[in-house]
Amino acid sequence: MVGLAFTEDAVATTKLMDLQIRNVEEPLRLGETILAKLAVGHDMLRPGCSVVIEKFHA
């Protein structure tokens, strides 16, 4: 594959859960851990709106 060309209709992104940050105490380490969560999904929406550019060897 040499390249990829697509329109904005070719792929989709959805965000199920926005960024959540919380501090978790860790008494054994005498400190805290910062825990962050984010749920995002990416997938093909319309495969016909994209094309792969390949190099052809004769």
Secondary structure as UniProt FT lines:
FT   STRAND          3..6
FT   TURN            8..9
FT   STRAND          11..26
FT   HELIX           27..29
FT   STRAND          31..44
FT   HELIX           47..49
FT   STRAND          50..53
//
